[in-house]
Amino acid sequence: MKNKSLVSINDFTREEQIRILDLAEEFEKKPTQKILQDFVVATLFFEPSTRTRLSFESAASRLGAKVIGFSEPGSTSVQKGESLRDTIRTVSNYSDIIVMRHPKEGSARFASEVADVPIINAGDGANQHPTQTLLDMFSIRKTQGTLDNLNVAFVGDLKYGRTVHSLVMALTNYNTTFHLVSPESLKLPSIVKMHIKEKNLTYYQYTDILEVIPEVDILYMTRIQKERFSDPIEYEQVKNSYTLRNPMLENAKPNMRILHPLPRVNEITIDVDENPMAYYFTQALNGVYVRQALLATILGVK
């Protein structure tokens, strides 16, 4: 896996994914290890981010790496019209690995083709978010003790939700039963559902979240992403489609855990935070360990 880019979750085999999760468990036990002191990590965020950028920078810092990059492309030569190709080629000269988020689908794949160093996709438009997928898998395994044979519900924006797309693809390797809850206009794209069909797995589609809560082991909530809608009227029609409240969890299975890639807007009320089933803030913390494992593995020190 040394020097291997991670653009799509499918770039890593099931065995490689498990290797990352196992290594993340080691970093969870000992997160500060100065094993990347000779490396420079570049974080290029052409799109806003809090958890992904900061957890990557925290992961790199805890491992002793130097971190360079930007979170405001308006203050870079991109503002002057510099192409993505030229930006990536230039930053390749300054770093050993590039973590990139970009609003255009396919941008991470393009970057991996022109870069002289490995690229980690931190989100490319509504396409994929593979490092979020790995931390989600880590969180599922931590809470359920396994990744196999689980019932997983995805709720909210399944059309534009890149975290959903990547995680569905990954979980098809583990005999998952999928429960897909969304407004009619935000259903999971057919191209993603094809991954489920190709593995002969089962999925169910719903519009009512109450139907799935008693059935599932994982309830994966997502926000309706205003920034993905070209038509503001369409967004207004669906923005408050689902709000998870504490009383709605009364019939949930004891082992059920609630995940959310964050940020949340109004799809989970604050009273849910104190429920033992709420796991989303610990899920965010898990991102540091998983990203430490990715950096250490791709840079060849683990």
C-alpha positions in Angstrom: 0.0 0.0 0.0 3.1 2.3 0.1 2.7 5.3 -2.2 -0.8 4.1 -3.2 -3.4 6.9 -3.7 -6.9 6.6 -2.1 -9.4 8.2 -4.4 -12.3 5.7 -4.2 -13.0 3.3 -1.4 -12.7 0.6 -4.1 -9.0 1.5 -4.5 -8.4 -0.6 -1.4 -9.3 -4.2 -1.2 -11.3 -5.6 1.7 -8.1 -6.9 3.2 -6.4 -3.5 2.8 -9.4 -1.8 4.4 -9.2 -4.2 7.4 -5.5 -3.6 7.7 -6.2 0.1 8.1 -8.9 -0.5 10.7 -6.6 -2.8 12.7 -3.8 -0.2 12.6 -6.2 2.5 13.6 -6.9 0.4 16.8 -3.2 0.5 17.5 -3.1 4.3 17.2 -6.2 4.6 19.4 -4.2 3.0 22.2 -1.1 5.2 21.5 -2.0 8.2 19.3 1.2 10.1 19.7 4.1 8.5 17.9 6.8 10.6 16.2 7.2 8.3 13.2 6.6 10.9 10.4 9.1 13.5 11.4 10.8 13.3 8.0 7.6 13.8 6.0 5.6 16.8 4.8 1.8 16.4 4.5 -0.1 18.9 2.3 -3.8 19.6 2.9 -5.4 21.3 0.0 -9.0 22.2 0.8 -10.8 23.9 -2.1 -14.1 23.4 -0.2 -15.0 24.2 3.4 -14.2 21.6 6.1 -13.9 21.4 9.8 -13.6 17.7 10.9 -11.9 16.3 7.9 -9.2 19.0 7.6 -8.5 19.3 11.3 -8.5 15.5 12.0 -6.0 15.0 9.1 -3.8 17.8 10.5 -4.2 16.5 14.0 -3.3 13.0 12.8 -0.2 14.3 11.0 0.9 16.4 13.9 0.6 13.6 16.4 2.8 11.5 14.2 5.4 14.3 13.9 4.9 15.3 10.3 5.1 18.9 9.0 1.7 20.2 7.7 1.4 22.7 4.8 -1.6 23.7 2.8 -4.6 25.9 2.7 -8.3 26.0 3.6 -9.1 29.2 1.8 -8.3 28.9 -2.0 -9.2 32.5 -2.4 -5.9 33.4 -0.8 -3.9 31.2 -3.3 -3.0 31.4 -6.9 -6.2 29.5 -7.7 -7.7 33.0 -7.4 -5.5 34.1 -10.2 -6.7 31.4 -12.5 -4.1 28.7 -11.8 -5.3 25.3 -13.0 -5.8 22.3 -10.7 -3.1 20.5 -12.7 -0.5 23.2 -12.1 -1.5 23.5 -8.4 -1.1 19.8 -7.9 2.2 19.5 -9.8 3.6 22.4 -7.8 2.5 21.1 -4.4 3.9 17.7 -5.3 7.4 19.3 -5.2 6.8 20.6 -1.6 5.3 17.5 0.0 5.3 13.7 0.4 1.5 13.2 0.3 -1.4 15.4 -0.6 -4.8 15.4 1.1 -7.3 17.2 -1.1 -11.0 18.2 -1.0 -12.5 19.7 -4.1 -16.1 20.6 -5.1 -15.8 18.9 -8.6 -16.5 15.2 -9.0 -13.5 13.4 -10.5 -11.0 16.1 -9.3 -9.3 13.7 -7.0 -8.8 11.0 -9.7 -7.4 13.7 -12.0 -5.1 14.9 -9.2 -3.8 11.4 -8.7 -2.9 11.1 -12.4 -0.8 14.3 -12.5 0.7 14.2 -9.0 4.2 12.9 -8.3 3.1 11.9 -4.7 0.1 9.9 -3.4 -3.3 11.6 -3.2 -5.9 11.1 -0.5 -9.4 12.1 -1.5 -11.0 14.1 1.3 -14.2 14.5 -0.7 -14.8 15.3 -4.4 -18.1 17.0 -4.9 -21.1 14.6 -4.5 -18.9 11.6 -5.6 -16.9 9.9 -2.8 -15.3 10.5 0.6 -13.3 7.3 1.3 -11.5 8.4 4.5 -14.9 9.1 6.1 -15.9 5.6 5.0 -13.0 4.0 6.7 -13.7 5.9 10.0 -17.4 4.9 9.6 -16.4 1.3 9.2 -14.1 1.6 12.2 -17.0 3.1 14.3 -19.4 0.3 13.2 -16.9 -2.4 14.1 -16.2 -0.8 17.4 -19.9 -0.6 18.4 -21.1 -3.9 16.9 -18.0 -6.0 17.2 -18.2 -6.9 13.5 -18.8 -5.6 10.1 -20.6 -8.7 8.9 -24.3 -9.4 8.5 -25.6 -6.1 9.8 -28.7 -4.1 9.0 -27.7 -0.5 8.2 -30.1 2.4 7.5 -29.0 5.5 5.6 -31.3 8.5 6.2 -31.6 11.8 4.4 -29.7 13.0 1.3 -28.8 9.7 -0.4 -28.6 11.4 -3.9 -25.8 13.9 -3.2 -24.3 12.3 0.0 -20.8 11.3 -0.9 -20.3 9.7 2.5 -23.3 7.5 1.8 -22.1 6.5 -1.6 -18.7 5.4 -0.4 -20.0 3.6 2.7 -22.6 1.6 0.7 -19.9 0.5 -1.7 -17.7 -0.6 1.1 -20.4 -2.4 3.1 -21.3 -4.6 0.1 -18.2 -6.6 1.0 -19.8 -7.6 4.4 -23.2 -9.1 3.6 -25.0 -6.0 4.7 -28.8 -5.5 4.4 -29.4 -1.9 3.4 -32.4 0.3 4.5 -32.5 3.5 2.4 -34.7 6.3 3.8 -35.0 9.4 1.7 -37.5 11.8 0.0 -38.4 10.5 -3.5 -36.2 13.2 -5.1 -33.1 12.2 -3.1 -33.0 8.5 -3.5 -29.7 6.6 -3.8 -28.4 6.9 -7.4 -28.8 3.8 -9.5 -25.1 3.5 -10.1 -24.5 3.1 -6.4 -27.4 0.6 -6.0 -25.7 -1.4 -8.8 -22.9 -2.3 -6.3 -25.5 -3.8 -4.0 -27.2 -5.8 -6.8 -23.9 -7.1 -8.1 -23.2 -8.7 -4.7 -26.7 -10.1 -4.6 -27.5 -8.2 -1.5 -30.8 -6.8 -0.3 -31.9 -3.2 -0.1 -35.2 -1.7 0.9 -36.4 1.9 0.2 -38.5 4.0 2.5 -39.7 7.5 3.0 -40.6 7.1 6.7 -37.8 6.8 9.2 -40.0 5.3 11.9 -40.3 2.1 9.8 -36.6 1.3 10.0 -35.6 2.3 13.6 -36.7 -1.0 15.2 -35.0 -3.1 12.5 -31.4 -1.8 12.2 -28.1 -2.1 14.0 -26.7 1.2 12.6 -28.8 4.4 11.9 -26.7 6.6 9.6 -28.2 10.1 9.6 -27.2 12.7 7.0 -28.0 16.3 6.5 -29.8 17.6 3.4 -26.9 19.4 1.7 -28.0 22.9 0.6 -24.7 23.5 -1.3 -25.4 20.5 -3.7 -28.7 21.9 -5.0 -28.7 24.0 -8.1 -32.4 24.8 -7.6 -33.1 26.5 -4.2 -36.8 25.7 -4.5 -36.0 22.0 -4.6 -33.9 22.4 -1.4 -36.7 24.2 0.4 -39.0 21.3 -0.4 -36.9 18.7 1.3 -34.7 20.5 3.8 -36.7 19.4 6.9 -37.6 15.9 5.7 -36.2 14.0 8.7 -35.5 15.0 12.3 -34.5 12.3 14.8 -35.8 12.9 18.3 -35.1 11.0 21.5 -38.7 9.5 21.9 -38.4 8.0 18.4 -35.7 5.6 19.7 -37.8 3.8 22.3 -38.3 0.7 20.1 -34.7 0.6 18.8 -32.6 -2.5 19.4 -30.3 -2.2 22.4 -27.1 -2.5 20.3 -28.3 0.2 17.8 -25.9 3.1 17.3 -26.5 6.4 15.6 -23.8 7.7 13.2 -23.6 11.0 11.4 -20.7 12.3 9.3 -21.4 15.9 10.6 -22.0 18.7 10.5 -25.6 18.4 11.5 -28.2 21.1 11.0 -31.6 20.0 12.4 -31.7 16.3 11.5 -30.8 15.2 15.1 -32.2 17.1 18.0 -29.8 17.9 20.9 -31.7 15.7 23.3 -30.5 12.7 21.4 -26.9 13.6 22.3 -27.2 12.1 25.8 -28.7 8.9 24.6 -26.2 6.0 24.8 -27.1 5.1 21.2 -25.6 8.4 20.0 -22.1 7.8 18.7 -21.5 10.6 16.2 -19.0 12.6 18.3 -16.9 9.6 19.1 -17.2 8.7 15.4 -15.5 12.1 14.6 -12.7 11.3 17.1 -12.2 8.0 15.4 -11.3 9.9 12.3 -7.9 10.9 13.8 -6.9 7.3 14.4 -8.0 6.1 11.0 -6.2 9.0 9.2 -3.1 8.3 11.2 -3.2 4.7 10.0 -3.7 5.9 6.4 -0.8 8.4 6.5 1.5 5.9 8.1 0.7 3.1 5.7 0.8 5.1 2.5 4.0 6.8 3.5 5.5 3.3 4.2 6.3 3.6 7.9 3.8 1.0 9.0 
